[in-house]
Amino acid sequence: MREEERAYWLAWNFVPGVGPILIQRVQQHFGNLAEAWKASPSNLREIEGFGVKLIERVEEARSRIIPEQLFIEHTQKNPNFWTLGDSEYPQLLREIPNPPPILYYKGQVKQEENQGITPMVAIVGTRDHTEHGKRWTRKISRGLAKHGFTIVSGMAAGIDGEAHTSCLDAGGRTIAVVGTGVDVIYPRNHTQLYERIQENGLVLSEYPAGTQPHRNNFPPRNRIIAALSRSILVMEAPERSGALITAKYGNEFKRDVYSLPNSPDNIKSRGCLRLIHDGAEIIITEDELLTRLGAKIKVEQKTNIVAEKKVQETAEKVTEIPGLEPELMEVMEAIATEPTSFDVIVQKTGKEVGFISSSLLQLELLGLVSQLPGMRYQRC
């Protein structure tokens, strides 16, 4: 994207009362945010959600903000960020109803993650964990890291910290989504962990540099953790826990949610039992979980790419289905008679992740494919 348009994404983000959803409506209505910045109040009123008071705020903001100047000043403190209009912006995050218009980052970027190709799993839980929660978090984090998964968590004390640390110790890659600026370390005793994540992973935030921890910042942060991940593992959580907010977002975003059980007598785990009661998948053994997440398929992809391509090339041709659109037929043909991972479907069709997700949902509704655990699909 041109620097000019990025400046206007930034400017609109600084208008009080204009959040992610309204910015997207503005962009869609006017075609670009630079044109929208010059729009008259009467034109702004054509957009759903823009009332008299909000338009007054827009007018006030336009009187004091010069987008090009704001961009220069902002990038001095925030050199690395994506706008929702940038092609590098994480695809899975782009698909939720309220993605952050500006996403700041620090560390090592991998486009395979941003494109939704690398499988990412969130591991979250309470700050005040038990030995049971810690032991299982370490075991699962190490197992996922060794199988090529990226671990996403919030760098909080407790389960989050154990997930990040165990992943890094196993030589894996991890992403920390924080409720502060990416330059602020919280909690302070995670300074060493923060440095390790920067060297071997990524720190993400929707808050600009210098933003200090505030309790209102963390629930919105959890939606980003959920959106970036194919599956969410709640390792230990009481009935009132931020981890349950992440799981709630996961359900809204159609992610697989897994929960680790413990005794009902343990109040630190009752939130996990509640999730299982409400339909979350139960974590019973490490191997079973890894299989359900598609870990074995991932290993086969990495160690035997040639064999996988051969299987793809010889996959059975789908008999033409009357009335099915050609693009949906193409997605159908990418799904083998054996369970096929979402990543393979994306790679085989060459289509965008969002299009594939939408197509698979349509095919499910038509009764032509079924979804299996671990983001795998099979012809019905």
C-alpha positions in Angstrom: 0.0 0.0 0.0 1.1 3.5 -0.7 2.4 5.5 2.3 -0.2 8.1 1.7 -3.1 5.7 2.2 -1.4 4.1 5.3 -1.3 7.7 6.8 -5.0 7.9 6.5 -5.6 4.5 8.1 -3.6 5.9 11.0 -5.5 9.2 11.0 -8.9 7.5 11.1 -7.7 5.2 13.9 -7.1 8.3 16.0 -10.7 9.7 15.6 -12.5 9.1 19.0 -15.5 6.8 18.5 -14.4 5.4 15.2 -13.5 1.8 15.8 -12.6 -1.1 13.5 -16.0 -1.8 12.1 -16.7 1.9 11.3 -13.3 2.4 9.6 -14.0 -0.6 7.4 -17.4 0.9 6.5 -15.8 4.2 5.6 -13.2 2.5 3.5 -15.8 0.4 1.6 -18.1 3.4 1.1 -15.5 5.8 -0.3 -13.1 3.3 -1.8 -10.1 4.7 0.1 -9.6 6.5 3.4 -7.8 9.5 1.8 -11.0 10.4 0.0 -13.1 9.8 3.1 -11.0 12.2 5.1 -12.1 15.0 2.7 -15.8 13.9 2.7 -18.5 16.4 3.7 -20.7 15.8 6.8 -23.6 15.0 4.5 -21.6 12.3 2.8 -20.5 10.8 6.1 -24.1 10.6 7.2 -24.7 8.1 4.4 -22.7 5.6 6.4 -24.4 3.5 9.0 -23.3 4.4 12.5 -22.4 8.0 11.7 -24.7 10.3 13.7 -24.4 14.0 14.5 -22.1 13.6 17.5 -19.7 11.2 15.8 -19.5 13.5 12.7 -18.7 16.4 15.1 -15.8 14.3 16.4 -14.6 13.6 12.9 -14.7 17.3 12.1 -12.7 18.1 15.3 -10.1 15.5 14.5 -9.7 16.7 11.0 -9.1 20.2 12.3 -6.1 19.1 14.3 -4.7 16.1 12.5 -2.5 16.3 9.4 -2.3 12.7 8.3 1.1 12.9 6.5 2.6 14.7 9.5 1.0 12.2 12.0 2.4 9.3 10.0 6.0 10.7 10.2 5.7 11.4 13.9 4.0 8.1 14.7 6.5 6.0 12.8 9.4 7.5 14.8 8.1 5.8 17.9 6.3 2.9 16.1 8.5 1.9 13.2 6.8 -1.5 12.6 3.1 -1.8 12.1 0.5 -3.1 9.6 -2.7 -1.4 8.7 -5.8 -3.4 7.8 -5.2 -2.3 4.2 -1.7 -3.8 4.0 -1.3 -7.1 2.2 1.0 -8.3 5.0 -1.7 -8.0 7.6 -2.5 -11.4 9.2 -5.2 -13.0 7.1 -7.0 -14.9 9.9 -7.2 -11.7 11.9 -8.6 -9.8 8.9 -11.5 -12.2 8.7 -13.1 -11.4 12.2 -15.8 -8.8 12.6 -13.6 -6.3 14.4 -9.9 -6.6 13.5 -7.6 -3.9 14.8 -7.1 -1.2 12.1 -3.5 -0.9 13.2 -1.4 -3.8 14.4 2.1 -3.2 15.9 4.8 -5.8 15.9 8.3 -6.4 17.1 10.5 -9.4 16.4 10.7 -11.8 13.5 7.9 -11.7 10.9 7.0 -14.9 8.9 4.6 -14.4 6.0 3.6 -18.0 6.2 1.9 -17.2 9.5 0.4 -14.0 8.2 -1.0 -15.9 5.2 -2.6 -18.5 7.5 -0.5 -21.3 6.1 1.5 -22.1 9.3 -0.7 -23.8 11.9 -1.0 -21.7 15.0 -2.5 -22.9 18.3 -3.3 -20.7 21.3 -2.5 -21.9 24.8 -4.0 -19.8 27.6 -4.9 -20.1 31.2 -4.8 -18.7 34.7 -1.9 -16.7 36.2 -2.2 -18.7 39.4 -1.7 -22.2 38.1 -1.3 -25.5 39.9 1.5 -28.1 39.2 -1.0 -30.0 37.2 -1.7 -27.1 34.9 2.0 -26.2 34.6 3.1 -29.8 33.8 0.5 -30.3 31.1 1.2 -26.9 29.6 4.8 -27.7 29.3 4.2 -31.1 27.8 1.7 -29.9 25.2 3.7 -26.8 24.3 6.8 -28.9 23.7 4.9 -31.4 21.6 3.3 -28.8 19.4 6.6 -26.9 18.9 8.3 -30.1 17.8 5.6 -30.8 15.3 6.0 -27.4 13.6 3.1 -25.5 15.3 3.4 -21.8 16.3 2.2 -21.2 19.9 0.2 -18.1 20.5 -0.4 -16.7 24.0 -0.5 -13.5 26.0 2.9 -13.4 27.8 1.0 -13.1 31.1 2.3 -14.7 34.3 1.3 -18.3 34.9 0.1 -20.6 32.0 0.9 -18.1 29.3 4.5 -17.7 30.4 4.9 -21.5 30.7 3.6 -22.0 27.2 5.9 -19.5 25.6 9.0 -20.7 27.6 8.4 -24.4 26.9 7.9 -23.7 23.2 11.1 -21.8 22.9 13.0 -24.4 25.0 11.9 -27.0 22.4 13.2 -24.9 19.6 9.8 -23.8 18.5 8.3 -20.4 17.5 5.9 -18.4 19.6 3.8 -15.2 19.3 3.0 -13.0 22.3 -0.1 -10.8 21.9 0.2 -8.1 24.6 -2.1 -5.6 26.2 0.6 -2.9 26.2 2.7 -1.3 23.6 5.1 -3.8 22.0 8.0 -1.9 23.7 6.5 -2.3 27.2 7.4 -5.5 29.2 4.6 -6.7 31.4 5.0 -8.4 33.9 8.5 -7.0 34.5 9.8 -10.4 35.6 9.2 -11.6 32.0 12.0 -9.4 30.7 14.2 -12.4 29.7 11.2 -14.2 28.1 10.3 -11.0 26.2 13.8 -10.9 24.7 13.7 -14.5 23.7 10.4 -14.1 22.0 11.7 -11.2 20.0 14.7 -13.2 18.9 12.7 -16.3 17.9 9.1 -15.1 17.5 6.9 -12.1 17.4 5.3 -9.6 19.8 2.0 -8.1 18.6 -0.3 -5.4 20.0 -3.1 -3.1 18.8 -1.7 -0.4 21.2 1.0 2.0 20.2 4.4 2.2 21.8 4.5 3.4 25.4 1.0 2.1 26.3 1.1 0.9 29.9 -0.9 -2.1 31.2 -4.5 -1.4 32.0 -7.2 -3.9 32.8 -9.4 -2.6 30.0 -6.7 -3.5 27.4 -6.6 -7.2 28.1 -10.1 -8.5 27.1 -9.8 -7.0 23.6 -6.3 -8.5 23.4 -7.8 -11.9 23.8 -9.8 -11.6 20.6 -6.5 -11.3 18.7 -5.1 -14.4 20.3 -8.3 -16.3 19.4 -8.4 -14.9 15.8 -4.8 -15.8 15.0 -5.2 -19.4 16.1 -6.8 -22.5 14.4 -7.4 -24.0 17.9 -7.5 -22.7 21.4 -6.3 -24.8 24.4 -7.4 -23.7 27.9 -5.0 -25.5 30.2 -6.3 -24.2 33.6 -8.8 -21.5 34.4 -11.2 -20.7 37.3 -14.8 -19.8 36.4 -13.9 -16.1 36.1 -10.8 -15.9 33.9 -9.5 -14.1 30.9 -8.8 -17.4 29.4 -12.5 -18.1 29.2 -12.9 -14.8 27.3 -10.4 -16.1 24.7 -12.4 -19.3 24.5 -15.6 -17.3 24.0 -14.0 -15.4 21.1 -12.8 -18.7 19.7 -16.3 -20.1 19.6 -17.5 -16.9 17.9 -14.7 -17.2 15.3 -15.5 -20.9 14.7 -12.2 -22.1 16.2 -11.8 -25.5 17.9 -11.7 -25.1 21.7 -10.0 -27.7 23.9 -9.9 -27.8 27.7 -7.8 -29.7 30.2 -9.9 -31.3 33.0 -9.1 -31.5 36.7 -10.9 -32.3 39.8 -14.1 -30.3 40.5 -12.7 -29.7 44.0 -10.0 -27.6 42.4 -11.5 -24.1 41.9 -8.6 -23.1 39.6 -9.9 -25.6 37.1 -13.7 -25.2 37.3 -13.7 -22.9 34.3 -12.1 -25.7 32.2 -14.8 -28.1 33.4 -17.5 -25.5 32.5 -16.0 -25.3 29.0 -16.2 -29.1 28.6 -19.8 -29.1 29.9 -20.6 -26.4 27.3 -19.1 -28.4 24.4 -15.3 -27.9 24.3 -13.2 -30.8 23.3 -11.6 -32.6 26.3 -7.8 -33.1 26.5 -7.1 -36.7 27.5 -3.7 -37.6 26.2 -0.9 -35.6 24.5 -0.8 -38.0 21.5 -4.6 -37.9 20.9 -4.6 -34.1 21.1 -1.7 -33.8 18.6 -3.5 -36.1 16.3 -6.7 -34.2 16.5 -4.8 -30.9 15.8 -3.4 -32.5 12.7 0.2 -32.7 14.1 0.9 -36.0 12.3 -0.3 -34.6 9.0 2.0 -31.7 9.6 5.0 -33.9 10.2 4.2 -35.8 7.0 4.0 -32.5 5.1 7.5 -31.5 6.3 9.3 -34.8 6.0 7.7 -36.2 2.8 6.7 -33.3 0.6 7.3 -35.3 -2.6 5.0 -38.1 -1.5 2.3 -35.7 -0.5 2.4 -34.0 -3.9 2.0 -37.4 -5.5 -1.1 -38.1 -3.4 -2.5 -34.7 -4.4 -1.8 -35.2 -8.1 -3.5 -38.6 -8.1 -6.5 -37.5 -6.0 -9.8 -38.7 -7.4 -11.5 -36.3 -9.8 -14.8 -35.1 -8.5 -17.8 -36.0 -10.7 -19.3 -32.8 -11.9 -22.2 -31.7 -9.7 -25.0 -29.9 -11.5 -25.5 -26.3 -10.4 -22.2 -26.1 -8.4 -20.2 -23.0 -9.2 -16.8 -23.7 -11.0 -14.8 -22.1 -8.1 -16.6 -24.3 -5.5 -15.9 -27.3 -7.8 -12.2 -26.4 -7.8 -12.2 -26.5 -4.0 -14.0 -29.8 -4.0 -11.4 -31.3 -6.3 -8.7 -30.2 -3.9 -10.2 -32.4 -1.1 -9.1 -36.0 -1.3 -11.2 -39.0 -0.2 -8.9 -39.1 2.8 -9.0 -36.3 5.4 -7.3 -33.2 3.8 -5.8 -30.4 5.9 -7.0 -26.8 5.3 -3.4 -25.8 4.5 -3.2 -28.4 1.7 -6.5 -27.1 0.2 -5.1 -23.5 0.2 -1.8 -24.6 -1.4 -3.5 -26.7 -4.0 -6.1 -24.2 -5.2 -3.8 -21.1 -4.9 -6.8 -19.2 -3.5 -6.9 -16.8 -0.6 -7.5 -18.1 2.8 -10.7 -16.2 3.3 -12.2 -17.5 0.0 -11.3 -21.1 1.0 -13.0 -20.7 4.4 -16.1 -19.3 2.8 -16.2 -22.0 0.1 -15.7 -24.8 2.6 -18.6 -23.5 4.7 -20.9 -23.5 1.6 -19.8 -27.0 0.7 -20.6 -28.1 4.3 -24.0 -26.6 4.1 -24.6 -28.4 0.8 -23.7 -31.7 2.5 -20.7 -32.2 0.2 -17.9 -32.1 2.7 -17.6 -32.5 6.4 -15.1 -30.8 8.8 -12.9 -33.0 11.0 -10.9 -32.0 14.1 -7.6 -30.2 13.4 -9.0 -28.1 10.4 -9.2 -31.1 8.2 -11.9 -31.8 5.6 -13.3 -34.9 3.9 -15.8 -35.5 1.1 -19.1 -36.8 2.2 
